């Protein structure tokens, strides 16, 4: 009985860890918004000053 409990607990921990890891692939971050006068630069992954042309 004790080994079944431990095995089940480990399976649940592993499943939750794997599902959490699947939600965050690599280091991709996305800004919700940039400050006024700034725009999101996909290449650098940061907000940069908006240029007027």
MILUM-172770 format. One record per residue: z, y, x of N, C-alpha, C in turn; residue in three letters. Coordinates in steps of 0.02 Angstrom, whole numbers, plus 50000, padded with zeros to 5 digits. Example, Ala and Ser with C-alpha at 12.3 -4.5 7.8 and 13.67 -1.06 7.14 Angstrom:
<pt n_zz="50390" n_yy="49716" n_xx="50660" ca_zz="50390" ca_yy="49775" ca_xx="50615" c_zz="50390" c_yy="49835" c_xx="50660" balo="ALA"/>
<pt n_zz="50354" n_yy="49888" n_xx="50642" ca_zz="50357" ca_yy="49947" ca_xx="50684" c_zz="50394" c_yy="50002" c_xx="50645" balo="SER"/>
//
This chain:
<pt n_zz="50000" n_yy="49940" n_xx="50041" ca_zz="50000" ca_yy="50000" ca_xx="50000" c_zz="50000" c_yy="50063" c_xx="50043" balo="UNK"/>
<pt n_zz="50039" n_yy="50064" n_xx="50097" ca_zz="50045" ca_yy="50122" ca_xx="50140" c_zz="49978" c_yy="50136" c_xx="50175" balo="UNK"/>
<pt n_zz="49943" n_yy="50083" n_xx="50197" ca_zz="49879" ca_yy="50093" ca_xx="50231" c_zz="49826" c_yy="50121" c_xx="50184" balo="UNK"/>
<pt n_zz="49828" n_yy="50101" n_xx="50120" ca_zz="49781" ca_yy="50128" ca_xx="50071" c_zz="49793" c_yy="50202" c_xx="50060" balo="UNK"/>
<pt n_zz="49855" n_yy="50222" n_xx="50058" ca_zz="49872" ca_yy="50293" ca_xx="50049" c_zz="49848" c_yy="50334" c_xx="50108" balo="UNK"/>
<pt n_zz="49860" n_yy="50309" n_xx="50168" ca_zz="49839" ca_yy="50345" ca_xx="50229" c_zz="49763" c_yy="50349" c_xx="50232" balo="UNK"/>
<pt n_zz="49729" n_yy="50294" n_xx="50217" ca_zz="49656" ca_yy="50294" ca_xx="50218" c_zz="49627" c_yy="50342" c_xx="50167" balo="UNK"/>
<pt n_zz="49655" n_yy="50343" n_xx="50107" ca_zz="49632" ca_yy="50389" ca_xx="50055" c_zz="49645" c_yy="50462" c_xx="50075" balo="UNK"/>
<pt n_zz="49702" n_yy="50475" n_xx="50104" ca_zz="49718" ca_yy="50543" ca_xx="50126" c_zz="49670" c_yy="50566" c_xx="50180" balo="UNK"/>
<pt n_zz="49656" n_yy="50523" n_xx="50228" ca_zz="49609" ca_yy="50541" ca_xx="50281" c_zz="49539" c_yy="50553" c_xx="50254" balo="UNK"/>
<pt n_zz="49518" n_yy="50512" n_xx="50206" ca_zz="49452" ca_yy="50521" ca_xx="50176" c_zz="49447" c_yy="50587" c_xx="50140" balo="UNK"/>
<pt n_zz="49500" n_yy="50607" n_xx="50104" ca_zz="49500" ca_yy="50671" ca_xx="50069" c_zz="49499" c_yy="50730" c_xx="50117" balo="UNK"/>
<pt n_zz="49537" n_yy="50725" n_xx="50171" ca_zz="49538" ca_yy="50778" ca_xx="50221" c_zz="49469" c_yy="50785" c_xx="50253" balo="UNK"/>
<pt n_zz="49439" n_yy="50729" n_xx="50271" ca_zz="49373" ca_yy="50730" ca_xx="50303" c_zz="49321" c_yy="50758" c_xx="50255" balo="UNK"/>
<pt n_zz="49323" n_yy="50739" n_xx="50192" ca_zz="49275" ca_yy="50764" ca_xx="50144" c_zz="49281" c_yy="50840" c_xx="50135" balo="UNK"/>
<pt n_zz="49342" n_yy="50865" n_xx="50130" ca_zz="49350" ca_yy="50937" ca_xx="50122" c_zz="49330" c_yy="50975" c_xx="50184" balo="UNK"/>
<pt n_zz="49343" n_yy="50947" n_xx="50242" ca_zz="49323" ca_yy="50978" ca_xx="50305" c_zz="49247" c_yy="50982" c_xx="50311" balo="UNK"/>
<pt n_zz="49213" n_yy="50928" n_xx="50294" ca_zz="49140" ca_yy="50927" ca_xx="50297" c_zz="49109" c_yy="50974" c_xx="50247" balo="UNK"/>
<pt n_zz="49137" n_yy="50979" n_xx="50187" ca_zz="49109" ca_yy="51024" ca_xx="50138" c_zz="49119" c_yy="51097" c_xx="50157" balo="UNK"/>
<pt n_zz="49176" n_yy="51112" n_xx="50188" ca_zz="49188" ca_yy="51180" ca_xx="50211" c_zz="49141" c_yy="51198" c_xx="50268" balo="UNK"/>
<pt n_zz="49128" n_yy="51151" n_xx="50312" ca_zz="49082" ca_yy="51163" ca_xx="50368" c_zz="49011" c_yy="51172" c_xx="50343" balo="UNK"/>
<pt n_zz="48992" n_yy="51139" n_xx="50291" ca_zz="48925" ca_yy="51146" ca_xx="50263" c_zz="48914" c_yy="51216" c_xx="50233" balo="UNK"/>
<pt n_zz="48967" n_yy="51248" n_xx="50213" ca_zz="48962" ca_yy="51314" ca_xx="50183" c_zz="48950" c_yy="51368" c_xx="50236" balo="UNK"/>
<pt n_zz="48967" n_yy="51355" n_xx="50299" ca_zz="48962" ca_yy="51405" ca_xx="50352" c_zz="48919" c_yy="51380" c_xx="50410" balo="UNK"/>
<pt n_zz="48854" n_yy="51376" n_xx="50401" ca_zz="48812" ca_yy="51351" ca_xx="50456" c_zz="48804" c_yy="51402" c_xx="50512" balo="UNK"/>
<pt n_zz="48821" n_yy="51384" n_xx="50572" ca_zz="48812" ca_yy="51428" ca_xx="50629" c_zz="48852" c_yy="51491" c_xx="50625" balo="UNK"/>
<pt n_zz="48824" n_yy="51545" n_xx="50651" ca_zz="48859" ca_yy="51609" ca_xx="50652" c_zz="48823" c_yy="51661" c_xx="50611" balo="UNK"/>
<pt n_zz="48791" n_yy="51641" n_xx="50557" ca_zz="48755" ca_yy="51690" ca_xx="50517" c_zz="48804" c_yy="51728" c_xx="50473" balo="UNK"/>
<pt n_zz="48802" n_yy="51794" n_xx="50478" ca_zz="48843" ca_yy="51837" ca_xx="50437" c_zz="48797" c_yy="51885" c_xx="50400" balo="UNK"/>
<pt n_zz="48818" n_yy="51905" n_xx="50343" ca_zz="48778" ca_yy="51951" ca_xx="50305" c_zz="48822" c_yy="52008" c_xx="50280" balo="UNK"/>
<pt n_zz="48800" n_yy="52069" n_xx="50292" ca_zz="48839" ca_yy="52126" ca_xx="50269" c_zz="48830" c_yy="52136" c_xx="50195" balo="UNK"/>
<pt n_zz="48883" n_yy="52150" n_xx="50160" ca_zz="48879" ca_yy="52163" ca_xx="50089" c_zz="48846" c_yy="52231" c_xx="50078" balo="UNK"/>
<pt n_zz="48862" n_yy="52278" n_xx="50121" ca_zz="48831" ca_yy="52344" ca_xx="50118" c_zz="48843" c_yy="52381" c_xx="50183" balo="UNK"/>
<pt n_zz="48801" n_yy="52428" n_xx="50197" ca_zz="48810" ca_yy="52470" ca_xx="50256" c_zz="48832" c_yy="52540" c_xx="50233" balo="UNK"/>
<pt n_zz="48860" n_yy="52577" n_xx="50279" ca_zz="48882" ca_yy="52645" ca_xx="50264" c_zz="48822" c_yy="52688" c_xx="50245" balo="UNK"/>
<pt n_zz="48835" n_yy="52744" n_xx="50213" ca_zz="48782" ca_yy="52790" ca_xx="50193" c_zz="48743" c_yy="52813" c_xx="50255" balo="UNK"/>
<pt n_zz="48677" n_yy="52811" n_xx="50250" ca_zz="48634" ca_yy="52831" ca_xx="50306" c_zz="48620" c_yy="52773" c_xx="50354" balo="UNK"/>
<pt n_zz="48647" n_yy="52714" n_xx="50339" ca_zz="48636" ca_yy="52656" ca_xx="50381" c_zz="48598" c_yy="52603" c_xx="50341" balo="UNK"/>
<pt n_zz="48563" n_yy="52559" n_xx="50377" ca_zz="48527" ca_yy="52504" ca_xx="50345" c_zz="48542" c_yy="52440" c_xx="50384" balo="UNK"/>
<pt n_zz="48535" n_yy="52383" n_xx="50351" ca_zz="48547" ca_yy="52318" ca_xx="50383" c_zz="48487" c_yy="52299" c_xx="50426" balo="UNK"/>
<pt n_zz="48501" n_yy="52284" n_xx="50490" ca_zz="48449" ca_yy="52261" ca_xx="50536" c_zz="48457" c_yy="52186" c_xx="50544" balo="UNK"/>
<pt n_zz="48408" n_yy="52149" n_xx="50517" ca_zz="48411" ca_yy="52076" ca_xx="50518" c_zz="48409" c_yy="52049" c_xx="50589" balo="UNK"/>
<pt n_zz="48372" n_yy="52081" n_xx="50633" ca_zz="48365" ca_yy="52057" ca_xx="50702" c_zz="48431" c_yy="52059" c_xx="50740" balo="UNK"/>
<pt n_zz="48465" n_yy="52116" n_xx="50737" ca_zz="48528" ca_yy="52123" ca_xx="50774" c_zz="48588" c_yy="52098" c_xx="50734" balo="UNK"/>
<pt n_zz="48580" n_yy="52092" n_xx="50668" ca_zz="48635" ca_yy="52070" ca_xx="50626" c_zz="48689" c_yy="52123" c_xx="50617" balo="UNK"/>
<pt n_zz="48669" n_yy="52187" n_xx="50622" ca_zz="48717" ca_yy="52241" ca_xx="50614" c_zz="48686" c_yy="52298" c_xx="50573" balo="UNK"/>
<pt n_zz="48727" n_yy="52345" n_xx="50553" ca_zz="48702" ca_yy="52405" ca_xx="50520" c_zz="48678" c_yy="52453" c_xx="50575" balo="UNK"/>
<pt n_zz="48620" n_yy="52483" n_xx="50563" ca_zz="48594" ca_yy="52533" ca_xx="50611" c_zz="48578" c_yy="52597" c_xx="50572" balo="UNK"/>
<pt n_zz="48572" n_yy="52652" n_xx="50609" ca_zz="48557" ca_yy="52715" ca_xx="50578" c_zz="48486" c_yy="52715" c_xx="50550" balo="UNK"/>
<pt n_zz="48480" n_yy="52738" n_xx="50488" ca_zz="48414" ca_yy="52740" ca_xx="50455" c_zz="48375" c_yy="52798" c_xx="50484" balo="UNK"/>
<pt n_zz="48314" n_yy="52784" n_xx="50506" ca_zz="48271" ca_yy="52837" ca_xx="50533" c_zz="48224" c_yy="52863" c_xx="50480" balo="UNK"/>
<pt n_zz="48215" n_yy="52927" n_xx="50480" ca_zz="48169" ca_yy="52959" ca_xx="50432" c_zz="48102" c_yy="52965" c_xx="50465" balo="UNK"/>
<pt n_zz="48050" n_yy="52942" n_xx="50430" ca_zz="47983" ca_yy="52949" ca_xx="50459" c_zz="47936" c_yy="52984" c_xx="50413" balo="UNK"/>
//
